Amino acid sequence: MKTTKRSFCATLIGAAHTGLLCSILLLAQPVHADEPSQQASAVVSDLVEEIWAIQAQALDAQTRERRIAQAIVTRTNVDLLSRLSLGRYWRSLSSDDRDAYQSIFAQSVIGNLANRLEGAVRDLEGPLDRHFVIISSRAAGKKDIFVRSKVVATDGQPLSVDWRLREAKGSPVIIDLVVEGVSLLVSQRAEFAAVIERSGVSGLIKNLRRNVRDVGP
């Protein structure tokens, strides 16, 4: 089955409902060709190139998904991302609840994102530069860098896929993916909040455990 703009977009946006990566977009400042912006663009390019190389290999879907998850984990900060996804609820968690939540976060959230990315790129063909290009990289507020990109589905329709990165431990890490204007982190945070309001933190952890996927080596 060929990947169209509609199905590609729905696949990526669907990741917000099973987990991942996003914060409300701040007003973008003018483009600067400074070192942080260049580093952020390089992180995004390296991730996309690695995912493209993985999907080109003769691997079963589960192995591709696991390797994509590993590629994502190396370019984000899972502890930071888990806290951002909880928003204001993080401060109210006990030490035990924080440990339980963070221990399952990567396997559930990043694992399911990797599963959807694997499905999104599976049917794309040809060289990477036919399907992906970075448009710009610019500061977003005081802490973040916003990298804008275009993804072209098999039917030739362009799709806006943008990335928010934040400096962590000396290098930028991905904290959000914005697909056609929809922030995955914002969606993730809203979903987590709804579960916590309905079932408490224990209910959220149970939900995450039901969605666990193998992200190990």
Secondary structure, DSSP 8 states (H G I E B T S, - for coil): ----HHHHHHHHHHGGGT---------B------HHHHHHHHHHHHHHHHHHHHHHSS--HHHHHHHHHHHHHTTS-HHHHHHHHHGGGGGG--HHHHHHHHHHHIIIIIHHHHHHHHHHHTT--S-GGGTEEEEEEEEETTTEEEEEEEEE-TTS-EEEEEEEEEEETTEEEEEEEEETTEEHHHHHHHHHHHHHHHHHHHHHHHHHHHT------
